[in-house]
Amino acid sequence: MSFPYNPNLHAAKIENLETQQDFLNLLRLRHLNWMNSADNPRIKDYHLQVAELIEKIDDNYNRLLEELRPPTPTPPIEVPPLAKHLRSGTEDANTP
């Protein structure tokens, strides 16, 4: 079942994904902290593996959000007006 495009729904989806990504980052940092406080090498390794998996998921979230966000318009490049001597075709002796 498909729904027609709704900009409000699209914006809400992006906001929800950003919130989920923030919570994933907190979870990743928590596992890294637990890893540093663990005494058992196997437990440290498990915490590191979980943190690395969350980092991979975070990368996917970044790519997904890049695709969902509208493109940012680039501002027009301002070209300075030509110098008077260039417009007239004459060159001032003091100009480099």
C-alpha positions as CSV (number, residue, x, y, z in Angstrom):
1,M,0.0,0.0,0.0
2,S,1.4,3.4,-0.9
3,F,0.6,6.8,0.3
4,P,0.8,10.1,-1.6
5,Y,3.8,12.2,-0.8
6,N,3.3,14.4,2.2
7,P,6.0,17.0,3.1
8,N,5.0,17.0,6.7
9,L,5.2,13.2,6.9
10,H,8.6,13.3,5.1
11,A,9.9,15.9,7.6
12,A,8.6,13.8,10.5
13,K,10.4,10.8,9.1
14,I,13.7,12.6,8.9
15,E,13.3,14.0,12.4
16,N,12.5,10.5,13.8
17,L,15.5,9.0,12.1
18,E,17.7,11.7,13.5
19,T,16.4,11.0,17.0
20,Q,17.0,7.3,16.5
21,Q,20.5,8.0,15.4
22,D,21.2,10.1,18.4
23,F,20.0,7.3,20.7
24,L,22.2,4.8,18.8
25,N,25.2,7.1,19.3
26,L,24.5,7.2,23.0
27,L,24.2,3.4,23.1
28,R,27.5,3.1,21.3
29,L,29.2,5.5,23.7
30,R,27.8,3.5,26.7
31,H,29.2,0.2,25.3
32,L,32.6,1.9,24.9
33,N,32.4,3.1,28.5
34,W,31.4,-0.4,29.7
35,M,34.3,-1.9,27.7
36,N,36.8,0.4,29.4
37,S,35.5,-0.5,32.8
38,A,35.3,-4.3,32.2
39,D,38.0,-6.6,33.7
40,N,37.2,-9.7,31.6
41,P,38.9,-9.5,28.1
42,R,36.0,-11.5,26.5
43,I,33.4,-9.0,27.8
44,K,35.6,-6.1,26.6
45,D,35.6,-7.7,23.2
46,Y,31.9,-8.1,23.2
47,H,31.3,-4.5,24.1
48,L,33.8,-3.4,21.3
49,Q,32.0,-5.6,18.8
50,V,28.6,-4.1,19.7
51,A,30.0,-0.6,19.5
52,E,31.5,-1.3,16.0
53,L,28.2,-2.7,14.8
54,I,26.3,0.3,16.0
55,E,28.9,2.5,14.2
56,K,28.1,0.6,11.0
57,I,24.4,1.2,11.5
58,D,25.2,4.9,12.2
59,D,26.9,5.1,8.8
60,N,23.8,3.7,7.2
61,Y,21.7,6.2,9.0
62,N,23.9,9.0,7.6
63,R,23.6,7.7,4.1
64,L,19.8,7.3,4.4
65,L,19.4,10.8,5.8
66,E,21.5,12.3,3.1
67,E,19.2,10.8,0.5
68,L,16.0,11.9,2.3
69,R,17.1,15.5,3.0
70,P,16.3,18.0,0.3
71,P,19.3,19.2,-1.6
72,T,20.7,22.5,-0.2
73,P,20.6,25.2,-2.8
74,T,24.0,26.6,-3.6
75,P,24.1,30.4,-3.4
76,P,24.9,32.2,-6.7
77,I,28.4,33.2,-7.2
78,E,28.8,37.0,-7.1
79,V,31.1,38.1,-9.9
80,P,32.6,41.6,-9.2
81,P,32.0,44.1,-11.9
82,L,34.9,44.5,-14.3
83,A,37.4,47.2,-13.6
84,K,36.9,50.5,-15.5
85,H,40.1,50.0,-17.4
86,L,39.1,46.5,-18.6
87,R,35.6,47.8,-19.7
88,S,37.0,50.6,-21.7
89,G,39.8,48.6,-23.2
90,T,42.5,50.9,-21.9
91,E,44.9,50.0,-19.2
92,D,46.0,52.4,-16.4
93,A,49.8,52.5,-15.9
94,N,49.3,52.2,-12.1
95,T,47.4,48.9,-12.4
96,P,49.3,45.7,-12.1
